[in-house]
Amino acid sequence: MIDIRRQPERAILVAVPPIDEPQQEVDEHLDELARLADTAGADVVGLVVQRRKSPHPALYIGKGKADQLREAASRDDATLVVFDDNLSPAQGLALERRLGLRVMDRTELILDIFALRARTAEAKTQVELAQLQYLRPRLKRMWTHLSRTEGGIGARGPGEQQLETDRRLIDRRIARLRGGLEGIARSRRTRRKARSLGFGVALVGYTNAGKSSILQELSGRELFVEDRLFATLDSATRAVDLGDGYQALITDTVGFIRKLPHHLIASFRATLEEVEEADLLVHVIDASSPAWERQMEAVNEVIGELGARGPVLLAFHKIDQLTHDEEAALRRRVSEVYDSHVLTSVRESGGLDSLRDALLARIRAERPTVRVTLSARDGRTLAEAYREGEVLERREKGASIELTARVPAALVGRWRRQEGVRVTGTDTA
């Protein structure tokens, strides 16, 4: 019997760091690239590093290093070369011609992983749009792949006319996908408006920081969790009971990464609007990673690009993976530098209590305490007060009821416009 299963790609990874970049960072970046390659299904068979003041304009690496790379690929039976940086279309084409191998850059690799991980129709639409935007200026190189892999009659070079036809087809498909994503964005805005009285929290963070695990533990509802980069692409929102009658609507968003492709940020904007609209961002940080500060900076860059301006709570996660001394050092470090933070773990009993307490405190701080008078027959308003707020005091006064309660500001505004309901005072207890 012949085994026709596809064999994993054998990949050589290439990094071109600046001359002054610390070796520790170079090693971290290569390790992350190796994890990306593994997530995409490739076996890493070699590493090539060349420090340069600036990348070579034609090949990104020097000509001599390119020849060494070709020899290493032949020796290790490599089928793929992956660069840790983004290559221009001309550089990618020149490298493939010189190496005689398929070449991918970091953006193409991440796009491939997103395509592999996309499960819902929305995620697939977002990924396809990003892929087509990346592909369009590289069509000539892609046709080179086709002629090399297929060969023979029927694949002898389509010519420039076919390339122009393909570009027009891609442009039309991009327009349709953008229209579909605009519809998705409208639907999301409608759903957010329907739940606007709830306190919205968005979990953000570097990929594999543990966001999905936190939401699963807080909500008690199953989510897809895997110890791999970009395990989940689809945002999930869960109602989480924080105690004392309070709930938060917590959304798990797609993980970020260093040099996250701009095509992806643009394509996932409908999903990432949850970040822009949230009442609070919880930035989940993998405290067990030696590179957590640099990962934190990468996430902050994306958050800034999205235009999110809300308050941020830092959650230093996976503290169960630290030694006692490492945890003590982390607590000293974050206490000195960051005002709003908690330390968390999903593996330790009570490891998320500090996060629950912080969320509860935020809700209470942002909800005004109001005194409102309503008719004793107004069961709807009375139910809203108990369901969406915290009733601190209730007094029966004949045909009316007087409440003192902490409630969302949006609900206060609605009550002020409602006939038969009188808001007599507010403060911020």
Secondary structure as the mmCIF struct_conf table of DSSP 4:
data_model
#
loop_
_struct_conf.conf_type_id
_struct_conf.id
_struct_conf.beg_label_comp_id
_struct_conf.beg_label_asym_id
_struct_conf.beg_label_seq_id
_struct_conf.end_label_comp_id
_struct_conf.end_label_asym_id
_struct_conf.end_label_seq_id
HELX_LH_PP_P HELX_LH_PP_P1 ARG A 5 PRO A 8
STRN STRN1 GLU A 9 ALA A 15
STRN STRN2 PRO A 18 PRO A 18
TURN_TY1_P TURN_TY1_P1 ILE A 19 ASP A 20
BEND BEND1 GLU A 21 GLU A 21
HELX_RH_AL_P HELX_RH_AL_P1 GLN A 23 ALA A 40
TURN_TY1_P TURN_TY1_P2 GLY A 41 GLY A 41
STRN STRN3 ALA A 42 VAL A 49
STRN STRN4 ARG A 52 ARG A 52
BEND BEND2 LYS A 53 SER A 54
STRN STRN5 HIS A 56 HIS A 56
TURN_TY1_P TURN_TY1_P3 PRO A 57 LEU A 59
STRN STRN6 TYR A 60 TYR A 60
BEND BEND3 ILE A 61 ILE A 61
HELX_RH_AL_P HELX_RH_AL_P2 LYS A 63 ARG A 75
TURN_TY1_P TURN_TY1_P4 ASP A 76 ASP A 77
STRN STRN7 LEU A 80 PHE A 83
BEND BEND4 ASP A 84 ASP A 85
HELX_LH_PP_P HELX_LH_PP_P2 ASN A 86 SER A 88
HELX_RH_AL_P HELX_RH_AL_P3 PRO A 89 LEU A 99
BEND BEND5 GLY A 100 LEU A 101
STRN STRN8 ARG A 102 MET A 104
HELX_RH_AL_P HELX_RH_AL_P4 ARG A 106 ARG A 117
BEND BEND6 THR A 120 THR A 120
HELX_RH_AL_P HELX_RH_AL_P5 ALA A 121 LEU A 135
HELX_RH_3T_P HELX_RH_3T_P1 ARG A 136 ARG A 138
HELX_RH_AL_P HELX_RH_AL_P6 LEU A 139 THR A 149
TURN_TY1_P TURN_TY1_P5 GLU A 150 GLU A 150
BEND BEND7 GLY A 152 GLY A 152
TURN_TY1_P TURN_TY1_P6 ILE A 153 GLY A 154
BEND BEND8 ARG A 156 ARG A 156
HELX_RH_AL_P HELX_RH_AL_P7 GLY A 159 ALA A 194
TURN_TY1_P TURN_TY1_P7 ARG A 195 LEU A 197
BEND BEND9 GLY A 198 GLY A 198
STRN STRN9 PHE A 199 GLY A 205
STRN STRN10 TYR A 206 TYR A 206
TURN_TY1_P TURN_TY1_P8 THR A 207 ASN A 208
BEND BEND10 ALA A 209 GLY A 210
HELX_RH_AL_P HELX_RH_AL_P8 LYS A 211 SER A 219
BEND BEND11 ASP A 227 ARG A 228
TURN_TY1_P TURN_TY1_P9 LEU A 229 PHE A 230
BEND BEND12 ASP A 234 ASP A 234
STRN STRN11 ALA A 236 GLY A 243
TURN_TY1_P TURN_TY1_P10 ASP A 244 GLY A 245
STRN STRN12 TYR A 246 ASP A 252
HELX_LH_PP_P HELX_LH_PP_P3 VAL A 254 GLY A 255
STRN STRN13 PHE A 256 PHE A 256
TURN_TY1_P TURN_TY1_P11 ARG A 258 LYS A 259
HELX_RH_AL_P HELX_RH_AL_P9 HIS A 262 SER A 267
TURN_TY1_P TURN_TY1_P12 PHE A 268 PHE A 268
HELX_RH_AL_P HELX_RH_AL_P10 ARG A 269 GLU A 277
BEND BEND13 ASP A 279 ASP A 279
STRN STRN14 LEU A 280 ASP A 286
TURN_TY1_P TURN_TY1_P13 ALA A 287 SER A 288
BEND BEND14 SER A 289 SER A 289
TURN_TY1_P TURN_TY1_P14 PRO A 290 ALA A 291
HELX_RH_AL_P HELX_RH_AL_P11 TRP A 292 LEU A 306
TURN_TY1_P TURN_TY1_P15 GLY A 307 GLY A 307
BEND BEND15 GLY A 310 GLY A 310
STRN STRN15 VAL A 312 HIS A 317
HELX_RH_3T_P HELX_RH_3T_P2 ILE A 319 GLN A 321
BEND BEND16 LEU A 322 LEU A 322
HELX_RH_AL_P HELX_RH_AL_P12 HIS A 324 VAL A 337
BEND BEND17 ASP A 339 SER A 340
STRN STRN16 HIS A 341 LEU A 343
BEND BEND18 VAL A 346 GLU A 348
TURN_TY1_P TURN_TY1_P16 SER A 349 LEU A 352
HELX_RH_AL_P HELX_RH_AL_P13 ASP A 353 GLU A 366
BEND BEND19 ARG A 367 ARG A 367
HELX_LH_PP_P HELX_LH_PP_P4 PRO A 368 PRO A 368
STRN STRN17 THR A 369 SER A 375
TURN_TY1_P TURN_TY1_P17 ALA A 376 ARG A 377
HELX_RH_AL_P HELX_RH_AL_P14 GLY A 379 GLU A 388
BEND BEND20 GLY A 389 GLY A 389
STRN STRN18 GLU A 390 LYS A 397
TURN_TY1_P TURN_TY1_P18 GLY A 398 ALA A 399
STRN STRN19 SER A 400 ARG A 406
HELX_RH_AL_P HELX_RH_AL_P15 ALA A 409 ARG A 416
TURN_TY1_P TURN_TY1_P19 ARG A 417 ARG A 417
BEND BEND21 GLN A 418 GLN A 418
TURN_TY1_P TURN_TY1_P20 GLU A 419 GLY A 420
STRN STRN20 ARG A 422 ASP A 427
#
